[in-house]
Amino acid sequence: MSAVIIGLVALAAISLGLRTTAVWASPAVHPLVRLAMSIVVGALLTGALLQLCERYGVFELGLGLLLSLSPVGVFDLAKWWFRWDNQVHRRHKQEP
């Protein structure tokens, strides 16, 4: 696979991970820990999906589904960044 496709699949994996950990992780979890958990969970989900598609002989279908999800990964990463940035700014404003 080319670097572009790998990057797009990685964005899809991060998107799946962020949406999955949004259900599991409480708001008290540090954002960087949540991002790390999301990367691991997303990689596991993506790997499982691609293996399943390979087993049934529809690897291109699974890859296409993940590639269509990659723009959502950009949105989810931007949303995560803005929430983390706002949380950091709120902490600095509260410090004396």
N, C-alpha and C positions, 0 to 999 in steps of 0.2 A: 504494500500500500504506500501511496505517496505521503509526504509530510502533511500536505493539506488535508487529506482524508483522515489521517491520524489525529490532526488537530481538531477537526470537526467532530470526530467520534469522542474525543476527550471532552469537548464542550457539552456534548449530549450526556456523557457520563456524569459530569459535574452537575448538570441540570437535574438528572434523575436523583443523584445523591442529595442535592440541596432540598429538593421537594420531599424526599423520603425522610431526611433528618428533621425537616420542619415539623413533622408529625411526632417524631420520637423525642427530640431534644427540647428541653424547656428553655424559656428565654434567659434563664440564669447561666446557661452554658456560654463560655467565652466564644466570641465569633470565630477566632482562628481555630479553636478546637472543633467547632461545628464544621468549618470548611474542611479540615483534615478528615473528619468523620465522613463528610459528604463525598470526598474524593475516593475514599476506600469503598464506601457503600456503592457509589456510582460505578466504580471499576468492576466490582463484583457483579452487579446487575447487568452491566454491559457485556462482560465476559460470558456470563451465563446465557444471555440472549443470543449472542453470536454463536456460541457452541450449540445451542438448541437449533438455531437456523441452519447451521452447517450439518447437523445430524439429519435434518429433514430435507436437505438439498435445496434450501431456499436462502442461502447466505446473502445473495444480492438483495433480497427483499428485506432482511434484517438490517443490512448495512444501509439501505435506502431509508428505512424507518428512522434509524439513528441519525442519518445525515439531515433528515427533515426536522429533527428535534434540536439540532445544533444552534439555530438562531435563538431558541428559547434559552439555551445555555448562556448566551451573551447577556440576555435580559436578566436571568437569575443571578449571574455574577455581578452585574451592575447593581441590582437590588441589594445583594449581600454587602457590597462595598459601601453603598450609601447608608445602610443601617449601621454598619460598623463605624463609619466616619461620624455619624450623628451620635452614636453612643460614646465615642471618644471625646467629642466636643462637649457633650453634656457633663462628662466627668470633670473636664478641665474647668468648666464654669462653676461647678459645685465646690471645687477646692478653694480654700481661703487664700 
